[in-house]
């Protein structure tokens, strides 16, 4: 286990009806807030109404920034920051999925800075102060609700960057699983793939830590189990609750600290997301993970996959190679069962391929398995389900 | 999963040499501290010297209260609180095992109160403020370093009480596994039994939570593995590190929140510890746990034990009863292998038995398995390895 510093001071209200404590917590942050949200799903599931009611009750003035999309753009962050400066906003309240939360977190930083938002995304060390951040998470996926990262896109530059800064950690997070019950199976499945990807990226690392690996396996098994349940019963509270809590712990650092490593699939996912912002992060990862694992196996790094096959998938083949192949096949089959498409439906030109490869190569040199240009091209081709790409 | 509020803002410095950041953290708390420690083991392992050096370097004045013993007495807390008031102490620095940390935590509360220390132990709601608490943990056991409980004894009254108050949570904890390498096998084994007891008490509860149960199993497997390693290699850094981190997470609330329950074995352990303060907490628990589990099995509550047998001990018997009996036997054998004695070497008179039973009965009525007077007497008799007790 490597040395580390653990610190996750986020206070989490978890469970049915917990949003009733929102007003009380917000008054600790100020009396003027900016509510950041997406396309309106929080109006459909009642979350918006509860937020507004809480704020009225506690005499909190609320400004609104809605319309945050998947792969939130830095322009949205700038708009939010301007609103904050103009109206003397004292805190950010972001309600929705990971994109909304990330956007809100970055607004909290940009509102307290003279520089541009994109500058802060690229140079997190320039973030010196942030507005207090309170979040209401409505989907189990990114774990942004208990994490100090914000992933922001710059669509005009075709870039997508993960900005990590301890100040971005939400002060308070509200997690009521009932608000995630209306999330459709497609987004639920993509969320599960996202959580699983965080667990896999952490698990497979040269740095070993017995405790963190056993806990990681337990979290992964929880994802498998919850996904199976939700396929047949999308409003199963226990499955929604377990998945929502797992999402936080897959990403908040706990399983990663003491066991550092490089995240290969997320490098691919961010670069693909930058170039194809219509693709969801979880979908991309569900396509990449089995393909990347197969390359890990090919390179002979089977030791950890044998543990993973045994403790996660209950596979105990006599020959290690059989175990690991069975485990990867089970993961692939699992994603299929969840209805995930198995490949990415994009037109990838040779020029795009060159650009993607150029961006990915330098980021995967110190990875668990170093990838060549050939490996990267192969993963990309397999991911779009084509042997060749057009000019 | 039941509703809960999660909040563990303790900052943890984990790993070799991390105590080098002590001075920097202490200066955030003030310039006058009280160092609380035990019998001097921190002088032998170099921890004391590092603490003093750090304080000198950062011009922090340090008063000392040494001699804290197993089952720390409330008189020691009073002494510490008086020292704090007399010298204008600004923070508590407790360095050692769980007893030292608990004593230091309670001093931090008593120093800010007009009432007696025992009053605060009995009525934690009267704790309104505490001095900042910084801890250096040197043994994997109680988890006090990341938990808001302090267990304090009142030897003159033969009482031992767990005082729970969120203000008692350490602000910063330093965990350097190398300081635990000099802990002998007896105390190491007792520590493992203590950690395992926390995990078992949490695991077996009417409230179910899939994630927490899977993580609990992973933490338990970590204990098993580390204990085996340390038997042959007491200075194995990885085993010491994993055990030390597991101790924190077995007790800090994370695995318990969402899955509340009553802790039967700790009721017995605290009452036995109150009457026989020479017994170590971990030793008592290693004796009680298998006996209690057998009663759980007898009462037909085998469902959770089957999961536990499978996921912790890798037992997959066809008949559930065979699985659970095998698992309990493996736990018992494991404690034997660690050198734990298997029964308590005390003279238990009939009068003591009556007194213990009188104290225990009201505390185990809402337990996972409600215990009768007969059950309690049986557990106690089995624990001392005798069929009858003398007058």
HADDOCK unambig.tbl for C-alpha pairs under 7 A between the chains (distance, minus, plus):
assign (segid A and resid 1 and name CA) (segid B and resid 238 and name CA) 6.29 0.50 0.50
assign (segid A and resid 1 and name CA) (segid B and resid 241 and name CA) 6.92 0.50 0.50
assign (segid A and resid 2 and name CA) (segid B and resid 15 and name CA) 6.99 0.50 0.50
assign (segid A and resid 3 and name CA) (segid B and resid 14 and name CA) 5.62 0.50 0.50
assign (segid A and resid 3 and name CA) (segid B and resid 15 and name CA) 4.43 0.50 0.50
assign (segid A and resid 3 and name CA) (segid B and resid 16 and name CA) 6.69 0.50 0.50
assign (segid A and resid 4 and name CA) (segid B and resid 13 and name CA) 6.39 0.50 0.50
assign (segid A and resid 4 and name CA) (segid B and resid 14 and name CA) 5.35 0.50 0.50
assign (segid A and resid 4 and name CA) (segid B and resid 15 and name CA) 6.64 0.50 0.50
assign (segid A and resid 5 and name CA) (segid B and resid 12 and name CA) 5.55 0.50 0.50
assign (segid A and resid 5 and name CA) (segid B and resid 13 and name CA) 4.67 0.50 0.50
assign (segid A and resid 5 and name CA) (segid B and resid 14 and name CA) 5.94 0.50 0.50
assign (segid A and resid 6 and name CA) (segid B and resid 11 and name CA) 5.67 0.50 0.50
assign (segid A and resid 6 and name CA) (segid B and resid 12 and name CA) 4.84 0.50 0.50
assign (segid A and resid 6 and name CA) (segid B and resid 13 and name CA) 6.51 0.50 0.50
assign (segid A and resid 7 and name CA) (segid B and resid 9 and name CA) 6.70 0.50 0.50
assign (segid A and resid 7 and name CA) (segid B and resid 10 and name CA) 6.62 0.50 0.50
assign (segid A and resid 7 and name CA) (segid B and resid 11 and name CA) 4.72 0.50 0.50
assign (segid A and resid 7 and name CA) (segid B and resid 12 and name CA) 6.49 0.50 0.50
assign (segid A and resid 8 and name CA) (segid B and resid 9 and name CA) 6.11 0.50 0.50
assign (segid A and resid 9 and name CA) (segid B and resid 7 and name CA) 6.70 0.50 0.50
assign (segid A and resid 9 and name CA) (segid B and resid 8 and name CA) 6.11 0.50 0.50
assign (segid A and resid 9 and name CA) (segid B and resid 9 and name CA) 4.00 0.50 0.50
assign (segid A and resid 10 and name CA) (segid B and resid 7 and name CA) 6.60 0.50 0.50
assign (segid A and resid 11 and name CA) (segid B and resid 6 and name CA) 5.66 0.50 0.50
assign (segid A and resid 11 and name CA) (segid B and resid 7 and name CA) 4.70 0.50 0.50
assign (segid A and resid 12 and name CA) (segid B and resid 5 and name CA) 5.55 0.50 0.50
assign (segid A and resid 12 and name CA) (segid B and resid 6 and name CA) 4.84 0.50 0.50
assign (segid A and resid 12 and name CA) (segid B and resid 7 and name CA) 6.49 0.50 0.50
assign (segid A and resid 13 and name CA) (segid B and resid 4 and name CA) 6.40 0.50 0.50
assign (segid A and resid 13 and name CA) (segid B and resid 5 and name CA) 4.68 0.50 0.50
assign (segid A and resid 13 and name CA) (segid B and resid 6 and name CA) 6.53 0.50 0.50
assign (segid A and resid 14 and name CA) (segid B and resid 3 and name CA) 5.61 0.50 0.50
assign (segid A and resid 14 and name CA) (segid B and resid 4 and name CA) 5.35 0.50 0.50
assign (segid A and resid 14 and name CA) (segid B and resid 5 and name CA) 5.94 0.50 0.50
assign (segid A and resid 15 and name CA) (segid B and resid 3 and name CA) 4.43 0.50 0.50
assign (segid A and resid 15 and name CA) (segid B and resid 4 and name CA) 6.64 0.50 0.50
assign (segid A and resid 16 and name CA) (segid B and resid 3 and name CA) 6.70 0.50 0.50
assign (segid A and resid 210 and name CA) (segid B and resid 222 and name CA) 6.60 0.50 0.50
assign (segid A and resid 210 and name CA) (segid B and resid 242 and name CA) 6.55 0.50 0.50
assign (segid A and resid 211 and name CA) (segid B and resid 218 and name CA) 6.88 0.50 0.50
assign (segid A and resid 211 and name CA) (segid B and resid 219 and name CA) 6.20 0.50 0.50
assign (segid A and resid 211 and name CA) (segid B and resid 222 and name CA) 5.66 0.50 0.50
assign (segid A and resid 211 and name CA) (segid B and resid 242 and name CA) 5.87 0.50 0.50
assign (segid A and resid 211 and name CA) (segid B and resid 246 and name CA) 6.93 0.50 0.50
assign (segid A and resid 214 and name CA) (segid B and resid 218 and name CA) 4.65 0.50 0.50
assign (segid A and resid 215 and name CA) (segid B and resid 215 and name CA) 4.97 0.50 0.50
assign (segid A and resid 215 and name CA) (segid B and resid 218 and name CA) 5.24 0.50 0.50
assign (segid A and resid 215 and name CA) (segid B and resid 219 and name CA) 6.91 0.50 0.50
assign (segid A and resid 218 and name CA) (segid B and resid 211 and name CA) 6.89 0.50 0.50
assign (segid A and resid 218 and name CA) (segid B and resid 214 and name CA) 4.68 0.50 0.50
assign (segid A and resid 218 and name CA) (segid B and resid 215 and name CA) 5.24 0.50 0.50
assign (segid A and resid 218 and name CA) (segid B and resid 218 and name CA) 6.64 0.50 0.50
assign (segid A and resid 219 and name CA) (segid B and resid 211 and name CA) 6.21 0.50 0.50
assign (segid A and resid 219 and name CA) (segid B and resid 215 and name CA) 6.92 0.50 0.50
assign (segid A and resid 222 and name CA) (segid B and resid 210 and name CA) 6.60 0.50 0.50
assign (segid A and resid 222 and name CA) (segid B and resid 211 and name CA) 5.67 0.50 0.50
assign (segid A and resid 238 and name CA) (segid B and resid 1 and name CA) 6.29 0.50 0.50
assign (segid A and resid 241 and name CA) (segid B and resid 1 and name CA) 6.92 0.50 0.50
assign (segid A and resid 242 and name CA) (segid B and resid 210 and name CA) 6.56 0.50 0.50
assign (segid A and resid 242 and name CA) (segid B and resid 211 and name CA) 5.88 0.50 0.50
assign (segid A and resid 246 and name CA) (segid B and resid 211 and name CA) 6.93 0.50 0.50
